[in-house]
Amino acid sequence: MFDETQRPTKADIIEYIKSTDLFGHLDNETIEKLSTHGQRVTLKKGEVLFRLGDIADAVYIVSNGLLQVSAVLEKECLDALQENCPEKVVGEIKPFEIAGEIQILTMGKRTATITAIQNTELIKFSRVSFSELSETLPGFIHTINRIINERLLKNRLSEILPGLFGNIEKNNLQAIKKMAEWVHIKRGEVLFRQGDRADSFYIIITGRLGGFIKNSDIEDDCTSHRISDMYRGESVGELAILSDENRTATIYALRDSELARFSKEDFYNLLEQYPKLLMQITKMTINRLKKANISSNSTKECTVFAVVPVNSSENLKEFIKSLTMHLSYIGSTLCIDGEVLDDFMGTPGISRISTDDLNSIRISSWLNLQEERYRFILMETDKSPSNWTKRCIRQADQVLVVADAGAESGMNAIEEEFLYTKDCISGLSYRLILLHGDGKTPPRGTQKWLDKRDVEMHHHVRMDNESDFKSLARFLSGTAVGVALGGGGARGFSHIGAIRALKEEGVPIDIIGGTSIGSIMGALYAIGLDYKSMAQLTTHDIKMIIRDFTFPVLSLFAGRGFVNELKGFFGDIHIEDLWAPYFCVSSNLTRAEVSIHRTGPLWKAVQASNAAPGIFPPVVMNGDLLVDGAFLSNLPADVLRSLFHGRVIAIDVSPPVDLAENYSYGDSVSGWKIIRKKLNPFAKKIAVPTIMSVLARAGELAGIAHQRRTIKETADLYLRPPVEKYNLHDYGLATEIIETGYNFVKEKIKIWKSHWPA
C-alpha cells in the first residue's frame, strides 16, 4: 500500500512542518531536526491509512489529496471497539493538516479510521523518530504534548459549542476557539470568589464545578451553602456579566477541571452574533434553580465511588462484582481499575501517570465521557498510595473503605495519606464497609474500626446475603428507605403492624430508628426479629416493666424492671454491631439538645430514649442527664433525613388532640376524693387523667410541636394510624393496637407505592 522509495526534498518537508498547527510554533532548530525524519507515503483512492483500534505508531502531514475520518460516535456506543457498533464519517483532513497525532506519544489505540477519498500524499513521522528527537531536544516531547493536549481541548470545545450557540459555520467555530484561553483547576481550588469583579465567563470542557454562597462574614469555606453543581458543556459566570454586578457566588472545582475562558468583551460579541446563547443561559439557570430545590437523592447525575481496600480480603473482588451487579439494577454501572483503564485507552501504564502530567487530560476527558454514559462508576484503587489511587479519590463523590471484618482494624497507607481530611467544599464522604463471609457470627468490635475513621456511615455486608448488597446499593444510589417511629406509649404497638404492612408490600427498611416506644420497636426490628416475634415479646413484657414503684424523690419508678427487660431483649449488643443501621434519640437535659445514639450498648440508648421525666429516672451518659426523646423529637424524621439520602417514612402514633374529656375539678383537686370515687362502685366516676398520662403527654408537647414544623420538609410519606382512642397505658390492648396499625398502613402504602418515584 505504501510507497516510500521516493522522498520529498528537505525544503519541502520543512515547509509542510511549518504550515501545520501542531509543529508550526516549533523553533527553527527543532523543525530542522524533525525534517530529517520525514518519509513520503502515498495512498490510492479508497486505501486505508489506519483503522480504529490500531496501535498509534506514527503521525502524518497531508501534503496533497484528501482523507476521510470515520469514527464511532461516543454517545451512540459505550465501547468504540465493541462489535456491531457502526462507524460514521465525522470529518476530513486536507493538505497541511495533521492525521493521527492525538495518541502518538503514548502508543494509544487509534480512535478513528482514516481513508483516502482521493489519491493522497503524506509525510510520515514515526514514533521512533519522536523518541530519538527527545534525546537530543529535552523540551521537544513536552512541547508536542502540550500542543496535542490543547488540540484535544479544542476538539472537546467543538463538540460543546453547538449546544450553546446553535449551528455554527466552520470558520466561525474556529474563530470562537481562538478566543478561548485554557484554564486548569484542581479539585478544591477556586475559579472565582463571591464579590469578585466579573470580567469573564467560562465553558466547562471536563470536570465538575460547584457554586457556594457564604452564610456569614466568617472567612471559613465550611460556612458556605452549596447552591448548584455545574457540568461539562455548561457555562459559568455569565450572569454577573449580564447584570453588570460582582460575582454572587464562589465557584470551586469539585473535580479536576478544564475550562475555556472568554473575556467580557468576547462574551458580548458572542451574544450579539449568537442570540441562542442567551436562551441557553436562561435554560441552564432555570435547571440549576430546580436542582437546588430538589433533594440530592433525586439527582440523576453520575455518582463516582472510589473503592479503597484496607486489607487483602479474599472477598474484595467478589464484593465489587456483586455490588456492580446490584447497582446496575438501579442504573447503568461501570467498574474500572488501573488495568481496565489502560485497556480502554489502549495505552499501557497511562492510568498511573501523575495528575500533573500533560497526558492527564486524556484520562480526565475519558472519565468525563464515562460520567455522561453511566449512572454509577466504581473506581477500584491500587493497594498502595499510587497515582491511580490518588486519581480515584480525587475523582470520587464517595469513598468506600472496604475491609475484612475479621482482620486488624488499623489504617493502611492509603487511609493515612489520602483519607478523612476535612473536605467541606466538595462534600467528599466516606463509608466503611465490613465484609463477613456469612451471617453465622454476628458482628463484634465494630467500634474499634470507627474510632480510627471519620465515616458518614458503616455497613456490615454478608457475602452470602443478597439483601445486604441490595440495601448497600440503595444507600449508594440515594434510593434507600428509612423508617422513623414516633413515641406514644402503648399506641406504639401499632408500629409492629406498620412494619408488617411495609414488609408484606415489599417496601425495604434499610435504616430504622425512633423515639421512646418507637426506639424499642425499631431496635427489636434491627436485631432481626420479625413482626410475630416482636408482638409476642412486647405484648407480654412491656406492661410488666412499670411496676417497681419507689419513693418519688427522682421518679415514680426505680426503673430496675425496665432496665432488666431491655437487657433481656438486647443482651450485650452494641448499636454499631447491628446488621442494619439503627439510631434512637433522647433529650439531653444538661445541654438542652437532642442526643442521637448510633453507637454504644443498645439497651442503654433505648433506656435513655424512654426515660420519661417523673416516671423513670434520667439516664447518666458521659456525665450528662438524658431523658425521653419525646421532649425534643417525638418523631425523629428530621434526624433520619440528616443521616442518609433516600426516602423517609415517618410513622406518628401521638394524636394532635389528647386527654380531651375531663371533669372540671375547680381550682384544686383532692387525690383522696378521686381514689374514693374509683373504689366506690356506686359513686359517679370522675374523668381525670392519671399523673402518668399527664407527665407522658407533657413530655410529648415540644416534640409534637416540633414535628408539625418539620414533617412536611423531611418525610416522603407521613403515616398516622388512628390510635387516638387508645390510652397511653393501654398495654393490655396491644394485639388490637397492632392490628389497627397494620390495616391503616397496609392501605396507605399501596397508594404510595403506586406513585413511588423511580
Secondary structure, DSSP 8 states (H G I E B T S, - for coil): ----SS---HHHHHHHHHHSTTTTTS-HHHHHHHHTT-EEEEE-TT-EEE-TT-B--EEEEEEES-EEEEE--GGG-S-TTSTT---EEEEEE-TT-EES-TTTTTT-B-SSEEEESS-EEEEEEEHHHHHHHHHH-TTHHHHHHHHHHHHHHHHHHHHHHHHHH-S--HHHHHHHHHH-EEEEE-TT-EEE-TT----EEEEEEESEEEEEEESSSSS-GGGEEEEEEEETT-EESHHHHHHT---SSEEEESS-EEEEEEEHHHHHHHHHH-THHHHHHHHHHHHHHHHHTS-GGG--S-EEEEEEESS--TTHHHHHHHHHHHHHTTS-EEEE-HHHHHHHHT-TTGGGS-TTSTTHHHHHHHHHHHHHH-SEEEEE--SSS-HHHHHHHHH-SEEEEEEETTS-----HHHHHHSS---TTT--EEEEEEEES-SSS----HHHHHHT---SEEEEEETT-HHHHHHHHHHHHT-EEEEEE---GGGGGHHHHHHHHHHHTT---SEEEEETHHHHHHHHHHTT--HHHHHHHHHHHGGGSS--B--TTSBSB--HHHHHHHHHHHTT-BGGGSSS-EEEEEEETTTTEEEEE-SSBHHHHHHHHT--TBTS--EEETTEEEEETHHHHSSTHHHHHHH-SEEEEEE--S-SS-S------TT---HHHHHHHHH-TTS-------HHHHHHHHHHHHHHHHHHHHHHHH-SEEE--S-TTS-TT-GGGHHHHHHHHHHHHHHHHHHHHHT---
